[in-house]
Amino acid sequence: MNNILISFGLAFLITFFAIPVIIEVARRKKLYDEPDERKVHKMVIPTLGGLGIFGGFILATLIGAPVGSIELQYFVAAAIVIFFLGIKDDILVLSAAKKFIGQLIAAGIIIKFGGVQIADMHGFLGITTIPPVASIVLTLFTVIVIINSFNLIDGVDGLAGSLGLLTSLVFGTYFFYAGQLLYSVMALSLAGSLVGFLMYNHSPAKIFMGDTGSLLIGLINSILVIKFINIAGSPTVPVPLEAAPAIGFAILIVPLFDTLRVFALRIFNSRSPFSPDRNHVHHFLLELGFSHRKVTLLCVSCNIGLLLIAYFLRSFGTTVVVGVLMAISCTFIAIIYYSRPKNKTTEVVNIDTKKQVVKYRKIATVVPKSVQVN
């Protein structure tokens, strides 16, 4: 317990005190996120908050982790890969292909060396143990999707950070009672960092986490959810849970379902799954007139509600619970989609990222706070 409390508190303090320094440096160096047709903010805002999240998480985890946690070195290595990937994209625009390759490298590290692998479906669609090759492919797909899910949901003040805080608190609490100290420390170190960051990211945000933060949250959650499925699905652990894959899915359901839905729509329309648009759930809610705070509150509340549904229905098995969650999620999306004003569109011109070669910083001219950038 001492390790966990120290990790949480240390992560919070490091991030909380680092963010103002990062904001000042970003302002002096003119490193801002510029508004465009896809973004909902109208002012130039620093976008390097992920630096503070990364620093708080890494230092707190290394200090609080139990001695002899061999896999931790590989998790840190993957986090460093994601960190450099994100920081480069926040300062210099990075193509989707290069980001994908970097994510594959990070995913390969935690799968090959960190032992993060889905080897059992726990009865989902009647499947239990799966072959090694299928296991690697499924795990790789899962990690990549989760990494991108938090990156893509990061479109409203406080949303990605609040969802990441919720998931890390749930995972951290479970791993504590399950006797898995390393994963509890990792989860609650991330939670502490996000609490410190959210002090500056609530609407109106003073800073964004950028890809550095969102990709890191996705990576850590991919590790935690796969470990959760493997540990909670075993009857020999102190706190076994029926339908563990379904509960793991429910913990991440808002960012994960939204990403899978948007990816499917883009592929169906013969577009790259990484091409930009305004088809995310937070875009729909903003078009309905919700403020940033209300969008965040609604999404977090829905995530909690669906998690509780999955937990209380766990005795019905993984397939049934996942089916119920998908049905509820599809119904919710359909309601808000068809409730939007009819004179608005969510489509944007397809951008061929392969033809974009950007060799300049994302620098915007400093303007007074009272002046809006169109």
N, C-alpha and C positions, 0 to 999 in steps of 0.2 A: 504493500500500500504506500509506503514512503517513497519508493521509486516512482510510482504513478503520480503522486501529488507533486513531487519535485519536478518531474518532467512537464506536467501540465502548467505549473506555475512558472517555470523557467521559460518555456516556449511562449507563454503569454507575455512575460516581461520583455523578452528579447524582441519579439515582433512589435509590441506596443511602443517601445522606445525607438525602434529602428525606423518605423514608418514615417514619423515627422522628418527625420534626416533624409530619407529617400525622397520625400515630397520636395524638400528644399533643393536637393541636388538635381532632381528632374526639372524643376523650374529654372534653375540657373543654366542648365545645359539644354533647355528647351526640348525635353523629351516628353512629348505629350501624345495622347490618343486623339486623333483628329476626327471630328464628326464627318459622316458621309450619309449617303442615302439609305444604308442598311442599319445604321446605328441610331439609338434613341436619345443619346445625349447631344446637347447643342453647344457645349463649351469644351475647350481643350482641357483635358484632365490627365495628370500623370498616370502612367500605366505600368509602373515597376513595383507594385505592391507585392508581387510574388517573391521578390528578393527578401523581404522581411519574413514572409511565411516560410520560405526555404531555410533561412538562417535559424529561425526559432525552432522549426521542426527538427532539423539535423542535429543541432547542438543538444537539444533536450533529449532526443532519442539516444544519442551516443552516451550521454551521461546517465540516463535512467535505465538503459537496457541491462539485463542481467549478464554477468560475466559468462563467457563461453557461448554466446549466441553467434555461431559461425555464419548462419545465413544472413545476418545483419549486414555484413560487409558487401554482400551482393545487392541487397536492397539499397544501400547507400550508393553503390556504383551506378545502379539504374537511375536513382534519383538525380545523380550528378549529370548523367546523360540528358535526362529530361530538363534539368535546370539550364544547361547550355543551349539546348534546343529552344526552350521558351524564351530565354533572354535575348537570343539572336533574333527571334521573330518579333519581340517587343521593340527592339531598337532598329533592326533591319528587317524588312518584309521577307519572309521565307516562303518558298513555294510549297504547295501541298505535298508534292512528291518527296521533297527533302524532309519535311516534317514526318511523313509516314515512314520513311527509312529510319529516322532517328527513333521513332516509337517502336519499330520492329527490333532495333538493337536493344533498347531498354527491356522490352518484353522478353527477348531471347535470354538476357542475363538472368532475370528472375525465374524463368522457366528452367533453363539449363542448370544454373548454379544454385539458385535459391530454393529449389524444390517446390515452386508454386505451379501446381498442375491439377487439372480436373481429371480424375481417373475413374470416377463413379458418378452416374447420373441419379442414383438413389431412387430409382423407379420412375423417373420422368418418361412418359410415353412407353412405359414398360421396360426401359433400358436400365441396366445396372452397370456392371463393369464394361468399360470400352477399351478397344485395342490401343496400344501405345501411340501409334501414328495419329489416330483419330483424337486421342487425348491431347496431343501437342497442338494439333490444328485447332481444336475447340478452345483450348486455353489461350492460344495466341489471338484468336478472334475475340474472345471475351475481354482480354486485357486491352486490346486496341480500341474496342468499342467503349469500354469504361473510361479509358484515358480521354477519348474524344467527347464523351458525354458531358463531362464537367466543362470542357473547353467550349462546347456549343451552347450549353445552358447559361453561360456567363454573359448575359445580354442585358441584365437589369441590376440596378444597384442592390447589393447585398444578397442576390439570389444564389449564385454558386457558392459563396462563402457560407450562407445559412444552411443550404443543403449538405455541404461538406461537413459542417459542424454537427448536424443531426446524425449523419451516417457514422462519423468518427466516434461520437458519444455512444451510439448503440453498439458498435463493434467493440469499443474499449470496455464498456460495461460487461458485455458477454464474455470477452476473453479474460477479464479479471475473475469472474466467477467460475470460468472453466479452467483456471489455473495456468493460462497461457500469458505469462508476464511480458514477454517480448512484444507480442502483438497488442496487448493492452497499452503498453508504453508508447508504441508507435501511434496507435489510434488517438490516445489522449494528448500526446505531444502535438499532433496535427490539430486536435480540437483547441488546445491552448493557443496555438499560433493563429487559428481562425478567429477566436474571440478577440485577440489583440488587433487583428486586421479589420474586423467588422466595426470596431470603434470608429474607424475612419471611412468605411465603405458603405455605411447606411445612407439612405437617400436624404439629401443630395450628397453624393459621394465626393470625397476629397481626393481619392486615389482609386485606381482599378488594380486588380491582381494581375491582369495580363495573362498571356500564355504561360509565363513562368509559374504562376500560382495555380491556374486551372489544370494544367497538365500534371503538375505534381499531385494535386488532390486526386485526380483520376488515377494516377499510378498507384498511390498508396491505397486507395479504395479497392483497386483491382486485386492487390495482394491480400487485403483484409477479407474481401468477400470470398475469394477462393479458399483461403485458409478457414474461414467460417464454415463454408459448405463441407469441407473435409473433416473438420473437427466436430461440428454440431451434428453431422450425419452419422457419427460413430456412436454406437450404444455403450461404449466403454468409457466415455469421457464423463466428467462430473455433471455436466449439464447438456445431455443429449436433446436434440429437437427433431421431431418428425417433420418431413417435408422441408429439410434444410435448404435445398436449392431455391424453393419457392420463397422462403423467408428472406434469403439473401437477395433474391430479385426484388422483393418488396422493399427492402432497406434502401435500394438504389433506384426505385421505380420511376420517379419523376425524371431525372436526367437520362436514365437508361431507356425508358420507353420512348421519350421524346426523340432521342438520337436514332433509335432503330426505326421509328416512324418516318423521320425526315430522310434518313439514308434510303429507305425503301421507296419513298416518293421520288427522290432524285434519280435513283437507278431506273425506276419505272418510266421516267420521262427522258431516259437516255442521257443523263447528265452524270458528272462525277459526284460521288457521295460527299466529297469535300467542297463542292461548289457552294457559294454563298446564296442565301435567300432570306425571306422573312416568313418562313413557315413554322417557326418554333412556337411552342405554347405561350411563351411570354410575349411574343409579338401579337398573338391573337388576343390575349388579355389586355394588352395596352390599347389595341384598337377598340376594345369594349369600353374604354375609359378608365380602366384601373390605374392607380398610381403605382410607382415602383414599390412602395412599401406594401400595398395591398396585393400586388402580384407575388411578391416574396412570401407574404403571410399565407396566401391561398395555396401556393405550391408546397410550402413546408407542411401546412395543415393536411393537404391531400396525401402527402407522403406518409405522415404519421398515421392517418386514417387507414390507408391501404396496408401499412405494416401491421396494424392491429387486426385488420381483417385476416391477413395471412396467418398471423399467430394463432388466432382463435379457430381458424379452419384447418390447421395443420394436420389434424387427425384424418382428414379426407384424402391426404396424399398429395404429392408434388404436382401431378398433372392437373388435378381438379383445382387446386389453389392457384396455379399459374393461369389456368383458363378463366377463373373468376376475376383475377387481377387484370388480365388483358381485356375482358369484357367491360369491366368498370372503366378502365382507362380509355378504351375506344369510345364508349358512350360519353364520357366527360369531354373528350376532344371534339366529338361530333357536335355536342351542344354548344360549346363556345365557338366552334368554327362557323356554324350556321347562324349564330346570334350576332356575328359581326356586321357592321355597316356594309351594305351591298355595293357602295360606290368605291370601296377600297380594294386594292389588289395586293397579293403577297408575292407575286412573281417579280424577279429582277432579271436583267439581261445576263445570260450565261457568261461567265468569265473563264477564259481559257488560261489557267494558271501556268501552263507549260510555256505560253508565249510571253508571260510577264517576267521580265528580268529587272528587278528593282535594285539600284545600287546607291540608294540614299537613305539617310535616317528619316524616321517618322518625326520630323521636327515641324512644329507649328509656331507661327509668330506669336509672341506673348501679347495678349490683349487684356484690357481692364476687365474685371469680373462683371461689370455691368453691361458689357458688350457681348452680344451673342454672335456665334459664327454660323452662318447659314450653310 
